[in-house]
Structure formats: structure tokens, C-alpha cells
Amino acid sequence: MRWLWFSCAALAVFSVSALDALEDLPWWKTAVFYQVYPRSFKDSDGDGIGDLKGITQVADYFKEIGVDAIWMNPILKSPMADFGYDISDYTEIDPIFGTMEDFEGLVTKLRDIDVKLVLDFVPNHSSDEHPWFNMSVNRVPGYEDFYVWKDPKYSPSNKTEREPPNNWISLFGNSAWQWCPERHQYYLHKYLIKQPDLNYRDNAVKGNMTAVMEFWLNKGVDGFRMDAVQQIYENITFPDEPPVNGTAGDTYDTQQHNFETNQPETFALLNEWAKLVYDMVQRDGRQRALFLEVYDTIPATIEYYGTGNESLSFPFDFQLLTEGNQTTRPAEIKQIIDEWMTSMPAGGVANWVVGNHDNGRVADRYGHEMVDSINLLTGVLPGVQVVYYGEEIGMQNTFVLFDQTVDNSGRKLGPYHYTEGSRDPERTPMQWDDSPNCGFSTNATTWLPVNPNYWWLNVKAQMAAESSHLKIFKELAAVRKDPVLQRGDYGVLVHENDTLIVVRSYNESYFALIINMGSEILTYTSENLFSPHNLNIDMTVVLGSMNSGLSKGTNLKKDSLSVTLRPKAAVLLRSGSSATSSSARLYVTTALLICGLLALLFK
């Protein structure tokens, strides 16, 4: 009988190995990645501003809805000219958000519930209130070149009239150069005047910022979202930027930015930082990754994928965010998806971003009827799904009066045009329940006003409802664990102009997402939907958008497959039960059957 036990043990090992082969992808390759804007997520101390203890208090929510990792916007010490993106100490928590002990408590909590933590890292610039800048202004030895300083140029017609070194424009408008009377030079600021650009041609700067990364990695973070990486280096000769054809070139959007973005040295630095993270992964086995903010064309953005050992760094794909809205047609979305997928380097990780703290909410850009459809789309596509807080419940932009506006991008435009630049509408407090201030804070007022619709649009109500945006999001997060969605091939089809179809396939198992983006009720059959993929197979309704009218679990037989969808509705179909059954699970079942039969025969 001993040989029987050895045989069963060998089969069990083989079976477990088969299962393990389906579970060895690093978390960052398939994660549901959830962006937390700390000021607006949860206030624990009643001052009207969200904080770290607040995030810790509600952290179980991440696990409950299927989030794999959270990315927090900056929580470091800052004068808050740009709400944390102007850092005055890279290793100190700003008192608004709490203490280092509060941060460590959050790390411990997230580790306990197996949710990863990614910090915002701001390498391009610091605050002008950082001690480094003050020392650089005063030419303290070792800090003279910490920032980008240039002498003025003078008008040929007036040798006493001082001018900036070149014509570069800040992303916030006006010249990217600010005169410093103490130093008698201009400093570069691609963003706000209070955000001077660091000079990475100075090795001390590079060394200090690398040490900052090591500090937080040793604190237990699982990676960084790196802000504004395109701008880290500038062309060393500082030439004028040429205008966009047919324009005067006197605004940021009408200049070409050939010399202050996407410089070769930037890619080299990012690879160095990726190597740092890679080496730490090799030492302790904990997977980490770098997520890069790059707003550019697809070809330019794709250049930011890491290669070789540095392949754990990749750029966010903002195309669905910047190009998509209520007028976007299925063919345009297909083009965006296909271009990204075919442009990625081998081994690259796809990712899909449709909302963040700098852009209006999905419900406002794509239409509130499309909330579930967009969440389903980004959840079914290969790779990482990136979700901005509140999108899982369909939060909407909040109208903020001028005297309530705090974003400098809006305030500088004045009371008649502030809505054209303000990012406050998409940053308002998370809507937890229907209590005063939506359960976000006990204070009478909050740092930004709460959306008036919180009384019916909130987490508590959607948790209790029979069907809701949140429940669909939660179920989708669970479905994403299926090997078909984690590892499968993809195809995107457009059906009769108004319908977008995404097909995922793996080991002869399939998922099919159908989105009716038109304004009429449409009916689909296997013949007119899936003919390029030959999906003449039985399918089951896995999920439907709230407005689909379809019930989960409905079986659709191949000979009579027919699906009717309302306008802006979506349905996710699946063949069989799971791809696992066609591979690893098959080995496990076979092993158990063989062992069982042998046990009966030799009883």
C-alpha cells in the first residue's frame, strides 16, 4: 500500500503545481488599483479634512469591494499651494493627515487585510519652502545647483530690460521662469511658482531623492505612483520651444515641448529607480512596482515602459480619460484599446484609467447611465483596472461656488471663469451614508462641500440595495480573479456602429462583454455578434449593468442565444464555469479520482 500513498502524493504535488501556475502573477499585473484622495476620504478627528486614521478606520471597505491596492495622493509635509504636490519635507507626514505613527498603523492594517499600498512620489519639483530651496537661493555649498537656475537674457534694444532665459510656459500659465532677487537669477518652475524644479544633473539631488524612495520602501510601501515624470529633465541648452503649427506659441498648449519633456536622461533615471525596486524585490520576495504619470500621445507614452529587470515600471494609460466622453463612439474606443495593446513592449502590463483627481468624474464625462458600462469595460480588459475613489458608486461632480473654491487653478481665473480650471468638483468628500456630511466628517463644514445628492447616492444605500453600482463593481472584482480575465487573449469588436464588444479567451473558455453605446434598444445573437471568434457556444449572464434588465445566472443556449440591451447598458457573458476547470482544476480532479479509485481497488 505504500506505493499507493506515494502515487497519490505525487499526483497531489503535480496538481498543486498546476494550480500554482495560475497564481504566480505579481499583484501589480492584474490589480484593481484604487486611488484614495486623503483629504476627501475619511475624517477621523472632526476638522473637516480627511486623514490617515480615517483611511485606517474604513480600510476594510477596500477588501470588501475587492480592491487589491490603493494609491494615496501626497500626504507629506507641504504648504498646500497645490494640495501636497509642493513638498517641503519628503520624509515627514503633514500634520493635516496625522503622524508617522498613524501612517505605520495604516501600513499594518493594510498588510493584515492583504491590500497593497502605493505612495505618490513627486520627483520633478519641491516646495519653495523646502530647506533645500532656501539653501540653494543662498548658494550654500553643496546646494548651489539643487534647482534649475539660469541667468537672465536682455532685450537687444534695451540692455537693461531683463527677460526670462527662454519662452517656456508653465502648465499653470505664464512664464515657467521666476526671478529670484536674492540670487539674481531665474529658477525654473514647470508648475506653480511655489514649485521650483529640482536639478537632476546634480548628483546630490539624485542621491537625496533615491534615499527618499528607500526610506518609504523600508517603511513598507509596495511601490510608487510617480508624478510628472515627463518633466524631470530638460535639454541642457535650454532652447526656445517651437510653436504648434498655425499658433503664436504663447500658451502651454500651443508650444511643442520638445526640450522640457521626454528627455533621454529621464528614461535612464527611471530605469535606475526601477532597478532599485527590483533589487529590493529580489532580496525579500515582496512584489513592488512603479506607476508613472505620463500625459502624451500613445507612442510617446509607451516609451516609458521599463525593460529587462526594470519591467516592473509602466506608464498609466490615460487615453480613455482624455479622449473619451459622451460623444465617443465604439470604433474610437476600439482604436484606443487596440493601439495601446499593439504598441506595448513584450511583457508590458496594460492598464486603464478613466478618472482621477485632475479630471471630471466618469458619470459627468461619459454620462451617468454609463457608470456600470465603463467600470465593466476597464475591469474586463487585460491588465490593471485603475479606479478613482467614488467611481464604484457613481459619484458625480459637485458644483462648488467661487467663494468655496480652493484650487488655485480655478481661483486665478476669477469668479466668472473659475469653473473652467478648478479641479474641486471631482475632489469632494467620499459619500459614505446619508448622515450629515455623508458620514465623511462630524464637522459642521468640510474642506470642500459635500455633493447634495449624498442622501441617496452613498455606500451604505448601495450596500443595502438589491442592485447597485457598488454591488456590480464588487462582483466584477471577484470575477476578475478568473484566469480568463487574468491571462486570456483579448479581442475588441464593433457591431453596427453602436455596440462595443470585448472578448477574452483562455483554454477554450470565454468572456464576452457587450456594451450598447447607442440610444436605442438593441438585440444581439451569437451569429451577428461573435462570428469572427466562432463563439457558437452556450453562455451565461455573469453581470449586467443596473440598466440592463438582465438577471445574473441566466443561461443562453447557443442555438437560440439572444440578448436584448437597453441604451447605455452592458452585459458580461461567460462560457462554462471557469478557465481553471480546463487546466489546473482538471489535474486536481483527475488526481482525486485516480486516488479514490485506487483506494477502492486496494481496500
N, C-alpha and C positions, 0 to 999 in steps of 0.2 A: 504493500500500500504506500510505501514511502515515495515510490516513483510518481504516484498519483498526486501527492501533495506538491512535489517538485514541479510537476507539469502544470498544475493549477497556479502555482506561484509564478511560474514563467509567463503563463498567459495573462495573469493579473498585471505583472510588470509591463508586458507588452501593451496591454490595454490602457494602463495609466499613462504610459509614454505617449500613446496615441492621443489621449485627452490633453496631456500637457502640450503637445504640439499645436493645439488650438488655443493655448492660453499664454503663449510666450511673447506676445506683442507688448512692447513698452506701453505704459498707460497713455503717454502723450501722443501715440499714433492713432488712437481711437476714442479719445476722451470727449465727454460732454464738459465743455470748458465754460465756466460761469463767471462773468465779470461782476465784481462787487464794487460799487462806488461807496466807500466807507462813510462819507458824510451823510449819505441818504439811506443806509441800510437798516440800522437799528441803534437807537439812542438809549444807553443804559443808565445815564446819570441825570437825565431830565434837563439838559441845557439846550435842547433843540437841534443838536448836531450828532450824527451817528458816530460810533466809536468802536474800538476793538472788543471791549467787553460785550457790547451789544451784538456784534457778529458772533462771538462765542456763545452767547445765550441762545441764539437761533440756529446754531450750526447744524443741529440735527435735521433741519429743513433740507440742507444740501443732500444729505444721504437719502432722505425720504423721497425726494423727487428724482433721484438717480444721477446727481452731479458727481463727476469724477475728480474735478479740480476747480479751484477758484483762483481768480486773478484779482488782486486788490489794487486799485488806484493808489497813488502815493500816500504814505502815512508818516513820512519823515518830517523833521523839523523844517518849518517854512514860514515865511511872512504871508503866504497865501495870496500873492499877487495873481497867480494862475492856479490857485487851489491845489497846491502841493507839487506842481511841476517846476517850482522855483525853490530848490532845496538849499537850506543854509547849514545843514549837518546831515551827512549821508549815513550816519550810524546811530542816530538818536530819534526816537519816536516823538512826534509833535504832541504836546500836552493836550491839544484838542481831542486826539484819538486815544490818549491814555499813556501808559508807561511801558517800558521794556518787559516788565513782569506780565502786563496784560497781553503783550504780543506772544510771549512764551506760553502763556495759558492758552491762547488761540492755537498755537502750533501743536501743543499737547492734545487739545480737543480734536483737532482735525486728524491727527495721527491715530487717535483712538477710533475714529469712525472711518478711517481709510479714505479721506478726501485730501488730495494734494493741494499745496499752497504755492502760488506763484506771485512774486512781488513785482511791482512796477519799478524798473530801473531807468534812471534819467541820465544818460551819459553825455549828451551834447552840451548841456549848459547847467550852471548852478544859479542860485540867487545872488544878486549883487550884495546881499547881506551875509554871504558866506565869508568866514575869515580869510579864505584863500584870496578872494577878490580884493579885500581891503589891503592885504599884504602885496598883492600884485600892483595895485594902484600906487602904493608907496615904494615899489621896487625893492622890497625886502629880498635879500639874497636867497636864491632858490625858488622864488615865486615871481620873478620878473616876467617870465613868459608863460605863466599858467593860463593866461587868456589870450585871445587873438587881438593884439594891439597893432595899429598902423598909424603912421604919420599922416597928417592932412595933405591934400593937394590944393593948389591955389589956381584961381582963375587966370588965364593968360592975360586978360585985360586988366586985372586988378590983383597984384601980387600980395595984397594984404587980406583978400577975401578968402577965408578958409572954406574948403569943401571936403565932403567925405572921400575916402580913398577910391571908391568906385560907385557904380549905380545900383548896387544890390538893394533889394527891398525886403523888409521883414514880412513874415507870414501874417503879422497883425497890422500891416500897413506902414507906410512911410519908410525912411531910410533904415537899413539894417545896421547903421553905424551911429554910435553915440559919443559925443565929445566928452572927454574927461579933463576938466581944467587942472586937477592936481597933477596929472601925469603929462598933460599937454599932448595927448594922443587920442585917437578914436578907438573904441572897442567894438567888436562885432557882436550883434545880438540878432540871430535869425528869428527870434520870437519877441517877447516883450523887452523893453529897455531894461527891466529888472532881471533879465535872464541872459547874462553875458555868456558867450560861447567859450567853452574850455578849449585849450590848445593842445591837441594830442601829438603834435610834433615835439612837445616837451616830454621827455621820458618820465619825469616826475609825475606828470598828470596821469599818464597811462598806468604807472605803478600804483598811484593812490586809488584810482578807480578800480583797478584789478583787486586791490586789497579790500575795497568795499564789497565787491562780489563775494570774495572769500569769507568775509565777516558774516554775511547773511546766509551763505551756504552752510557755514558752521552752526548757524542758529537753527538750521533745519528746514529751510525753504527748498522747494522742489524745482525751482527754476526761476527765470525772469522773463517778464514781458518788457522788451527794450524799446524805449520811447525814441521816436525821431532819429532812427539810426542813419537815415539818408544824409543828414546834415553834419555828421560827426567831423568830417574833414572838408577842407576847401582846397581849391587849386592854389598852389604856393605862390603863383604870380598875381593873383587877385585881379584878373581882367574884368572889364565890364561884361555884364550879361547881355547877349543879343535879344532884341525884341521878338515876340511871336509875330510871324508874318502878318502884315497889314495893321499892326498896332504901334502905339508910341513907345511901348515897353516901359511905362512909368508906373505900373502897378505890379504886384506879385504875380498875378495870373497872366500878365502879358509879357513876362520875361521867360526865357527858356531854361534857366537854372542849370546850365552845363558845367559851371565852375564851382558851385557851392553845394552840390549834391552828388551822390553816387560816385565818389572818388575811389580810385584803386586802393588807397590806404585804408579806407573804411572796411572793405571786404577782408583785408589782411588782419585788421584788428578784431573783427567779429570772429574770424576763424581762430585767433589766439584765445579769445574768451570761450569759444566753444570747446577748444582743446582743454582749457582749464576745467570746465564742467565734465568733459568726457573722462579726464583723468580721475576726477573725484568719483564718478560712477564706477570706474574700474577698481578703485580702492575699496569702496564699501558696498557696491552692488545695488545701490538705490538709484533708480532711473530718474534723470532730470532732463530738462530741455530749455531751450531759449526760443521765445516767440518774438518776432521782430515786427515793429510797426513801420510799414513802408507804403506810402500812398503814391502810386505811379502806374504807368501802363503795365500790362501783364508781362511783356518781355523784360522791362526794366526790373520789375519786382521779382521775377523768377531768378534773377542773378543773385538774390540774397539767400537762396538755399545753400546750406552747408554741404560739403562733400567729404568723402572718406570718414575719418574718425570724427569730423565736425558735422556730420549729417544730422545731429540732434538739434540743429538750429534751422528754423524756417520762418518765412515771412507770412504774416496774415494776408489772406485773400479778401480784399475789400470791394471786389468788383460788384457783388450783389448789393452791397451797401451804397456805393457811389453811383452805380449805373441803374439800379432798379427802383421803380416806383409804380404807381397805379396804372401808368400807361405802358409799362414794359410788356412786351408780347412774349409768348413761349419761345419763339425762334430766337429772340435776343438772349433769353436766359440759357437756352441750349448752347448758344455760341460762347457765352461767358464760361460756362462749365467746361465745355469741350476744349476751349483754348487753354484754360488753366491746366486741365488734366494732361493734355498732349504736350504742354510746354515744360512740365515738371521734370527734373532730372530723375534718373532711375533711383528708386528708393526714397524719393521725396514724399512728404506727408501732405496730403490735401487738407484744406481747412476752409470753413465757410463762415463769414462774418456778415450779419445783416443789421447789427445795431451796436452802438457803443455810446460813450459819454459825450462825443463830439457831434453826433448826428441825431436827427429826429427819430422817434420810435417807429417800429415796424408798422404798428396799427395806423400811423399817420402817413407813412410813406407809401405803403402797399395797399392800405385800406383795412379797416377793422375786420371785414369779412375774411381777409386773407391771413389772419394771425396763425391759425392752425396749419394752413397750407404751407406757409413759409417755414414754420417750425418742423413740419414733416419733411419738407424738401431738404433743409440743412441737416436733418437727422438721418436721412436715408442715403444721402450722397457719401462717397468714400471719405474716410479720414476723420478729422476733428470737427465737432459742432461747437461753435462759439456763440454763447448766449449772453446778452446784456440783462442785468437784473430786471425783473418785472416783465420781460417779454414772455415768460412762461404763463403769465396770467393775462397777457394782452394789455398791459398798461399803455396809456396814451399820453401824448404831450400835454403839459399843463400850461394854460395861459397865465403868464406872470406879468403883472403890471410893472411899469418902468420903475416906480419907487420901491418895488420888491426885487428888482433885478440886481444881481450881484456879479454876474460875469462881465469882466471888463470888455470882452469882445462886443457885447451889446451896449453897455453903458456909454462907450465912447461915441456911439452913433447918435446919441440923444433920444429924447422921448418920442420922436416921430418915426424913427427908423431902427430902434433898438432890437425889434423882433427879427430883423434881417441877420443879425450877428450873434445874438445871445444863444448860449447853449444850456441855459437854465431849464427850458421846458422839458428836456429829456433827463434832467438830473433830480427831479423832485422825489420826496420820500417814498420808500417801498410801502406798498399798501397791504398791510398785514390783516386788518379786520375793519369792522365798521364802528369802532370806538373813536372818541375824539382824537384827531390827528392820526387816524388809521392804524393805531397801535404802534406807530413808529416812535413816538415820544410822549412823555407826560407833560411836557412844557406847553404853555398856552399857545406859543408860536414856535415855528420851526424855521431852520435857516433858509429854506425855500418853501413856499406854500404847498400844501397837500392838494392833489387833484380833487375837485369836488365830487368826482364820480366814485370816490373810495367807498361810499356807503353801500354800493352794490358790486363794485369791481375790487375784490380783495382776496387774499389767500384763503382766509377762513371760509368765506362763502363758497369758493370753488372747491375746497376740500370736501365740503358737505354736499355739494350738488351732485346729482346723478351723473351729469355730464358737464365738463367744463374744459377750458383751455388747459388748466393745470393738470387735470387728470389725463388728458391726451398727451401732454408733454411727459408726464411721469411714465405712462405706459410705453411711450416711444423710447424713453431712456432704457427701459428694460429690454425692449425688442432689439435695441442696438447691440446687445451682447451676443446676438445670434452670429455665428461665423459667416453667414452670407453677407451681413452688413459690415462685419469687421474685416473680412478678407476678400469678398467677392469682386468679380468684374462688374463694370457698370456700362450702361448704355442710356442715352437720352434721345427720346423721340418727340416729334411734334405731330399732333394729329389734327388735321383740318384747321390749322391756324390758332385755335383757341385752347388746345389741350397740350399740357406738358406731361410726359411720361418718363419716369426713371425706372429702369430695370436693373436689378442686381442679381447676379448668378454665381453659384459656388457649388461644385459637386452635384450638379443636376438639381439643385434646389434654387428657388427663385423668390424674389420680392418684386412687386410692381407697384409703384406709386403713380396714381393718376390725379392730376390737378386740372379742374375745369376753370381756366382763367377768363372765360368769356362771360357774356351777360345773359345767356340762355341755358335752359336745361338741356343736357346732352346725354345720349345713351351710347354705351360702348359695348362691343362684343369682342371675343378673342380674335376674330378674323380681321376686324378693322383696327385693332389696337396693336397686336403683338406679332403680326405676320413676319416682320424682319427677324424676330427671335424664335419663331416657331413655337410659341407658348400655347399650344393646344392641349392644356392640362387643367385638371381640377384646381381651383384656388379657393382661398378662404379670406374673408374680411378680417384683417388684423386690427386696423384702426380706421376710423373715419373722422373727419373734421366735424365740429359741432353742427355745422350747417349742411352736412352731407345727407342726413336722414337714413344712414346705413347703420346696421347693428353689427357689433363685433361678433365674430364667430359664424356669420352667415356663409354657408357653403355654396360655391358657384361651380356647377358641373361644366366640364369642357365642351360638351355637345350643346349646351344651352346657356353658356356664360353671357350674362348681360348685366351691365352696371349702369344705373342712371344717376347722374350727379347734378345737383343744383349749381347755379353760378357761384364761382369763387370757392367751391367745395373741393375736398380731396378725399381719396380713399387709398389705404395701403393694403395690398393683397399679398398672400403668400401661398406658395405651393407646398404641400406636405406640412410637416410639423417643424423641422429644424434641419439645417445642414449637418448638424452634429450626428444625426441618425444615419447619414450616408457615409460617414467616415469613422471618427473615433468611437462614437456610440455603438456603431456596428461591431467594432472589435470587442468592446466591453460585453455586449450582449452575447456575441459568439463565445467569448471566454466563459461566461457564466453558464451558458447552455452546455458546452462541452464538459465543464467540470461537474455540472449536475448529472449529465448522462453517465459519465464515468463513475460517479459516486453510486448511482443506482445499479450499474452493472457489477460493481465490485463490492457491493454492500455485504 
